Amino acid sequence: MERLKERTSDRDMPFSNKAFSRQLKAIQRFGHSAPWDVHQRIKGSAVITFPNSGHGGIFQYWEKFGPIAAKFNAA
């Protein structure tokens, strides 16, 4: 929650109640699915997590992510 305060400009646009409702439905439907399901379907893949990154890990940790993705792509 503290990270929400870090960014003061160039923030996402406010979202509608309809979008909020759809997001809640998606969480209810898929929120209990097995973690890393996609990883289990991709041969030779790996799960790598970056601390405090959420969905933005590839941007926050691009120095680490780039070489890992390039190596996977070359395989």
CNS distance restraints for C-alpha pairs under 8 A (distance, minus, plus):
assign (resid   1 and name CA) (resid   5 and name CA) 7.69 0.50 0.50
assign (resid   2 and name CA) (resid   6 and name CA) 7.31 0.50 0.50
assign (resid   3 and name CA) (resid   7 and name CA) 7.64 0.50 0.50
assign (resid   7 and name CA) (resid  11 and name CA) 7.00 0.50 0.50
assign (resid  15 and name CA) (resid  19 and name CA) 6.29 0.50 0.50
assign (resid  15 and name CA) (resid  20 and name CA) 7.02 0.50 0.50
assign (resid  16 and name CA) (resid  20 and name CA) 6.32 0.50 0.50
assign (resid  17 and name CA) (resid  21 and name CA) 6.06 0.50 0.50
assign (resid  18 and name CA) (resid  22 and name CA) 6.27 0.50 0.50
assign (resid  19 and name CA) (resid  23 and name CA) 6.19 0.50 0.50
assign (resid  20 and name CA) (resid  24 and name CA) 6.32 0.50 0.50
assign (resid  21 and name CA) (resid  25 and name CA) 6.32 0.50 0.50
assign (resid  22 and name CA) (resid  26 and name CA) 6.24 0.50 0.50
assign (resid  23 and name CA) (resid  27 and name CA) 6.26 0.50 0.50
assign (resid  24 and name CA) (resid  28 and name CA) 6.19 0.50 0.50
assign (resid  25 and name CA) (resid  29 and name CA) 6.11 0.50 0.50
assign (resid  26 and name CA) (resid  30 and name CA) 5.81 0.50 0.50
assign (resid  26 and name CA) (resid  31 and name CA) 7.30 0.50 0.50
assign (resid  27 and name CA) (resid  31 and name CA) 4.60 0.50 0.50
assign (resid  28 and name CA) (resid  32 and name CA) 7.53 0.50 0.50
assign (resid  33 and name CA) (resid  37 and name CA) 7.97 0.50 0.50
assign (resid  36 and name CA) (resid  40 and name CA) 6.62 0.50 0.50
assign (resid  36 and name CA) (resid  47 and name CA) 7.29 0.50 0.50
assign (resid  37 and name CA) (resid  41 and name CA) 6.76 0.50 0.50
assign (resid  38 and name CA) (resid  42 and name CA) 6.54 0.50 0.50
assign (resid  39 and name CA) (resid  43 and name CA) 7.85 0.50 0.50
assign (resid  39 and name CA) (resid  45 and name CA) 5.90 0.50 0.50
assign (resid  39 and name CA) (resid  46 and name CA) 6.56 0.50 0.50
assign (resid  39 and name CA) (resid  47 and name CA) 6.71 0.50 0.50
assign (resid  40 and name CA) (resid  45 and name CA) 7.82 0.50 0.50
assign (resid  45 and name CA) (resid  72 and name CA) 7.51 0.50 0.50
assign (resid  49 and name CA) (resid  57 and name CA) 7.83 0.50 0.50
assign (resid  50 and name CA) (resid  57 and name CA) 6.06 0.50 0.50
assign (resid  50 and name CA) (resid  61 and name CA) 7.35 0.50 0.50
assign (resid  53 and name CA) (resid  57 and name CA) 4.63 0.50 0.50
assign (resid  53 and name CA) (resid  60 and name CA) 6.80 0.50 0.50
assign (resid  56 and name CA) (resid  60 and name CA) 6.12 0.50 0.50
assign (resid  57 and name CA) (resid  61 and name CA) 5.60 0.50 0.50
assign (resid  57 and name CA) (resid  62 and name CA) 7.51 0.50 0.50
assign (resid  58 and name CA) (resid  62 and name CA) 5.14 0.50 0.50
assign (resid  58 and name CA) (resid  65 and name CA) 5.79 0.50 0.50
assign (resid  58 and name CA) (resid  66 and name CA) 7.84 0.50 0.50
assign (resid  61 and name CA) (resid  65 and name CA) 5.98 0.50 0.50
assign (resid  62 and name CA) (resid  66 and name CA) 5.56 0.50 0.50
assign (resid  63 and name CA) (resid  67 and name CA) 7.36 0.50 0.50
assign (resid  64 and name CA) (resid  68 and name CA) 6.74 0.50 0.50
assign (resid  65 and name CA) (resid  69 and name CA) 6.08 0.50 0.50
assign (resid  66 and name CA) (resid  70 and name CA) 6.10 0.50 0.50
assign (resid  67 and name CA) (resid  71 and name CA) 6.06 0.50 0.50
assign (resid  68 and name CA) (resid  72 and name CA) 6.26 0.50 0.50
assign (resid  69 and name CA) (resid  73 and name CA) 6.04 0.50 0.50
assign (resid  70 and name CA) (resid  74 and name CA) 6.17 0.50 0.50
assign (resid  71 and name CA) (resid  75 and name CA) 6.42 0.50 0.50
